[in-house]
């Protein structure tokens, strides 16, 4: 008969519990006071209260700022159109002075219309590189729309409306881009920081170039319909 041996843990020594070694702070306390104090952990309620006490800064997003600039430029253009309509209905001398704008050959009308739109875009380009430029750039779509409406009344025909709308729209967009660029320079001059993935100067010049292209297309359409 085989001997059967049962192995149990009876009589074995109990396993020793790991002793937590004192930290550097506790060692310093043992040397000075002879007592060991547990490490103090910050209370979560204190941290929450401290976070609530800090002021929350509200920063306008670039999208919100862009929509605000569009509203301002469109409103300025509408006011300019209303002023030009009132002037055209009350002063015939103003219409006679601009009646030659839409008269002439295709090349003459194209050159006048291109020069007209390019002059306003050049002003917007210059204002974009000045920090306070956004305070003045709204005047550009105002005068551009006013001059365009006067020319349409002087021409006496709705034919060049399509090309004129394209030119005015390009000037309004150019004013929006100019206001964004100047506001960016204003933030940088005040010590602010911006996070951009592209060069702001290069992006601004590219957008103004696109507005110049739109002005050229509008001038071609205006000349084709007016000559």
C-alpha positions in Angstrom: 0.0 0.0 0.0 1.4 3.3 -1.0 2.0 6.1 1.5 -0.1 9.2 0.9 1.3 12.4 2.1 -0.9 15.5 2.3 0.9 18.8 2.1 -0.8 21.7 3.9 0.2 25.1 5.1 -0.5 24.2 8.7 2.4 25.1 11.0 4.0 27.4 8.4 5.1 30.8 9.3 2.9 33.6 8.3 4.0 35.6 5.3 5.6 38.9 6.1 3.8 42.0 5.0 5.8 44.4 2.9 6.9 47.4 4.9 6.4 50.7 3.2 9.7 52.5 3.0 9.6 56.1 4.3 9.8 58.8 1.7 12.4 61.6 1.7 9.9 63.9 3.4 9.2 61.3 6.1 12.9 60.7 6.7 13.4 64.4 7.3 10.6 64.4 9.8 12.0 61.3 11.6 15.4 63.0 12.0 13.8 66.2 13.4 10.7 65.1 15.4 11.1 61.4 15.7 7.6 60.9 14.3 6.4 59.8 10.9 3.5 61.6 9.3 1.7 60.4 6.2 2.2 62.4 3.0 -0.5 65.0 2.6 -2.5 64.9 -0.6 -4.3 68.0 -1.9 -8.0 68.0 -1.4 -10.1 67.8 -4.6 -12.6 70.2 -3.3 -9.9 72.8 -2.8 -8.7 72.4 -6.3 -12.2 72.7 -7.7 -12.8 75.9 -5.7 -9.5 77.4 -6.8 -10.4 76.6 -10.4 -13.8 78.2 -10.0 -12.2 81.4 -8.6 -10.1 81.9 -11.7 -11.6 84.3 -14.3 -12.7 82.8 -17.6 -11.4 84.7 -20.6 -13.8 84.8 -23.6 -12.0 85.1 -26.9 -13.8 85.8 -30.1 -13.2 83.1 -32.7 -11.9 84.0 -36.2 -15.2 82.8 -37.7 -17.2 85.2 -35.5 -14.9 88.1 -36.3 -15.1 87.4 -40.0 -18.9 87.3 -40.0 -18.9 90.6 -38.1 -16.6 92.2 -40.7 -18.9 91.0 -43.5 -21.9 92.5 -41.9 -20.1 95.8 -41.5 -18.9 95.9 -45.1 -22.3 94.9 -46.5 -24.0 97.5 -44.4 -21.5 100.2 -45.6 -22.1 99.2 -49.2 -25.9 99.4 -48.7 -25.7 102.9 -47.2 -23.5 104.0 -50.1 -26.0 102.7 -52.6 -28.9 104.5 -50.8 -26.9 107.7 -50.7 -26.1 107.4 -54.5 -29.8 106.7 -55.3 -30.9 109.8 -53.4 -28.2 111.9 -55.1 -29.2 110.6 -58.5 -32.8 111.4 -58.0 -32.2 114.9 -56.8 -29.1 116.1 -58.6 -28.9 115.7 -62.4 -25.4 117.3 -62.6 -23.9 114.3 -60.8 -25.3 112.0 -63.4 -24.0 114.1 -66.3 -20.5 114.0 -64.8 -20.3 110.2 -64.8 -22.4 109.5 -67.9 -19.2 108.9 -70.0 -18.1 106.0 -67.8 -20.2 103.4 -69.6 -19.8 104.9 -73.1 -17.1 104.2 -75.6 -15.5 101.2 -77.2 -14.9 97.8 -75.5 -11.3 98.6 -74.6 -12.2 102.1 -73.2 -15.0 100.7 -70.9 -12.9 97.8 -69.8 -9.9 100.0 -68.9 -12.2 102.4 -66.9 -13.9 99.7 -65.1 -10.7 97.9 -64.3 -9.0 101.1 -63.0 -12.1 101.9 -60.9 -12.1 98.5 -59.1 -8.3 98.2 -58.9 -8.0 101.6 -57.2 -10.3 100.5 -54.4 -8.6 97.2 -54.0 -5.2 98.9 -53.8 -6.5 101.1 -51.0 -7.7 98.0 -49.2 -4.3 96.3 -49.7 -2.5 99.3 -48.1 -4.9 99.5 -45.2 -4.5 95.8 -44.5 -0.8 96.3 -43.6 -1.7 98.9 -40.9 -2.9 98.0 -37.5 -5.7 100.6 -37.3 -6.7 100.0 -41.0 -9.9 98.1 -40.0 -11.2 101.4 -38.6 -11.1 103.0 -42.1 -11.5 100.2 -44.6 -15.4 100.2 -44.3 -15.3 103.5 -46.3 -14.0 101.7 -49.4 -17.1 99.6 -50.2 -19.2 102.7 -49.3 -17.7 104.9 -52.0 -17.3 102.0 -54.5 -21.0 101.1 -54.3 -22.0 104.8 -54.4 -19.9 105.4 -57.6 -21.2 102.2 -59.2 -24.9 103.1 -58.6 -24.3 106.6 -60.0 -22.8 105.2 -63.1 -25.7 102.7 -63.6 -28.2 105.6 -63.3 -26.2 107.7 -65.7 -26.0 104.8 -68.2 -29.8 104.5 -68.2 -29.8 100.8 -68.9 -29.7 97.7 -66.7 -27.2 95.9 -69.0 -24.0 96.5 -67.0 -25.6 95.5 -63.7 -24.1 92.0 -63.7 -20.5 93.1 -64.2 -20.9 95.9 -61.7 -22.2 93.6 -59.1 -19.2 91.4 -59.5 -16.8 94.3 -59.1 -18.6 95.6 -56.0 -18.7 92.1 -54.5 -14.9 91.8 -55.0 -14.3 95.1 -53.3 -16.5 94.1 -50.3 -14.6 90.8 -49.9 -11.3 92.7 -50.2 -12.5 95.0 -47.4 -13.3 92.0 -45.2 -9.8 90.5 -45.9 -8.2 93.8 -45.2 -10.0 94.2 -41.9 -8.9 90.7 -40.8 -5.3 91.4 -41.6 -5.2 94.7 -39.8 -6.9 93.3 -36.7 -4.3 90.5 -36.7 -1.5 93.1 -36.7 -3.3 95.0 -33.9 -3.3 91.9 -31.7 0.3 91.3 -32.4 1.2 94.9 -31.6 -0.5 94.5 -28.2 1.6 91.5 -27.3 -1.0 88.9 -28.2 -0.3 85.5 -29.7 -1.9 83.8 -32.7 -1.8 80.3 -34.0 -1.8 80.1 -37.7 -0.9 77.2 -40.1 0.1 79.5 -42.9 1.7 82.9 -43.5 -0.9 85.6 -42.9 0.9 88.0 -45.3 0.9 85.4 -48.1 -2.7 84.4 -47.5 -3.8 88.1 -47.5 -2.0 88.8 -50.8 -3.4 85.7 -52.4 -7.0 86.7 -51.4 -6.5 90.2 -52.7 -5.2 88.8 -56.0 -8.3 86.7 -56.3 -10.4 89.9 -55.8 -8.3 91.5 -58.6 -9.2 88.6 -60.8 -12.9 89.0 -60.1 -12.6 92.7 -60.9 -11.1 91.8 -64.3 -13.9 89.4 -65.0 -16.5 92.0 -64.0 -14.9 94.6 -66.2 -14.9 92.2 -69.2 -18.6 91.5 -68.7 -19.4 95.2 -68.2 -17.6 96.2 -71.4 -19.2 93.5 -73.4 -22.7 94.5 -72.3 -22.1 98.3 -72.6 -20.2 98.6 -75.9 
